[in-house]
Amino acid sequence: MSEILFYLGALMIIIGGICDLLGAIGLLRFPNFYVRLHAATVGTIGGAVVPLFGISLLSLGADFLPHKYAIAGASFVTGVIILLAAPAGATALAYAAHRAKLVKWEPKVDHLAEVRKND
Amino acid sequence: MKRLLSLLILLGIIIGLAFYLSLPTQEGLRSLGEFYLESSYFGDYSAKSPEVVTSILWDYRGVDTLFETAVFFLAIIGSLTIFRIEGKKERAEAKSSLPLPVPVVTKFIATLILAISASIALHGQLTPGGGFQGGVALAVAPLLIIAAYSKYALENNGLDKTKAIILRSIGLLGIALIALIPLLSGGHIMQNQPIFPAEALGVPLGGSLIYYNIFEFLAVGAGFTAVFLLLAIPEEEFKEKGGACE
C-alpha cells in the first residue's frame, strides 16, 4: 500500500515538472496575453498544485521520513490554497486587461458573435 | 548555436566550481557558535529560546533592533506626512466590480493570512520568523482586500487610517515599555532573563521575546496597513482636497 502511494506521488511530481516546462514554453511562445495567461495557469495548477498533492501522497507512503503526517498535511493544505487562489488571480488579471482594453482582441472564433447574428 | 555553446560552457564552469568549492564538513562547535548558543538558549541570563536568530535580534543585540524599528517608524511617519489630506472623509459604497470568484476567494485567503501571520509572530521564539515577518504577512490581508473590493471595504468596517496609526503607536509604546521594565527591577535596559518568565504552562516564551514579537507584529502590520490605505486614495479625491499643495 505504502509503495503504491510512494510511486503515485513520484509520478505526480514528474507530471508537475512536465507541466511547468510546458507552461514556461507556452509563456514564451504563445501570441497574446490571454493565451499566455492560460500557459501561466498551466504552470501554477499543473506545476505547483499537482506536485504538492504528489508530495503529500509520497510522504504518506514514505516510512523512512520523520514527521511524515505533518509534511503530508502541510503540502495538501498548501495545494488546496493555491488551487483556490491561482484561478482567482488569473480571472482578475484577464478581467482587468479586458476592461482596460489593453490587449488587442483578435478572435479566431467568436461564438458569441455567431449567436448574436442568429438571434 | 553560438548562444547554446556559451550556455553549455557556462553550465560546465558552474558545475565544475560547485564540485571544486565544496565546503569542508564541520566537526565540533566553533567558539562563536558556542557563544551564540550559550547566550540564547543555555546560559542563566539567556532568553531560553531555541530560535537563536530571534534571540540575537531582540536580546543581546536588542538596542540595534530597537533603532531599526525606529527607522521603520520614521519612514511610515514620513509617508503619512507627505500624503496628508485634511477635511471630512466621504465614504463610498464598497462593492467589488471583479468577477465573482475573485472576491469570494479573497475573503477566504485574507482570513487564512490573518491566522498564519499570527502564528508566525507568536511562534517567533520557537521557529524561524517573528514579529516583523508576521507583521509583513499580516499587512498582505488588507492589501488583498483593497485590491479585490476597495479601501472603503476596510473603512466601512472600522479600520481607517487613524485607527491603524493608533494601533501602530500602541505597538511602539509596548516595545518601549517592555524594554524599560527591567530598569524597575534593578536590571539593565532590554535585559531578558531572569526578569521575564522563561515559560508558561510548559510553553517556552523566551522571556521578553514573545512580548517584543507581539508588539512588533501589531506595529508593523498596522503601519503598513496605514500606508496602503493612503496609497489607495483615489486620485480625484486627493486633488479635490489639495493634499500635497498646502
Chai-1 contact restraints between the chains, C-beta under 6 A:
chainA,res_idxA,chainB,res_idxB,connection_type,confidence,min_distance_angstrom,max_distance_angstrom,comment,restraint_id
A,L84,B,V105,contact,1.0,0.0,6.0,A-B,restraint_1
A,A85,B,I109,contact,1.0,0.0,6.0,A-B,restraint_2
A,A88,B,P101,contact,1.0,0.0,6.0,A-B,restraint_3
A,A88,B,V102,contact,1.0,0.0,6.0,A-B,restraint_4
A,A88,B,V105,contact,1.0,0.0,6.0,A-B,restraint_5
A,T91,B,P99,contact,1.0,0.0,6.0,A-B,restraint_6
A,T91,B,P101,contact,1.0,0.0,6.0,A-B,restraint_7
A,T91,B,V102,contact,1.0,0.0,6.0,A-B,restraint_8
A,A92,B,L98,contact,1.0,0.0,6.0,A-B,restraint_9
A,A92,B,V102,contact,1.0,0.0,6.0,A-B,restraint_10
A,Y95,B,P99,contact,1.0,0.0,6.0,A-B,restraint_11
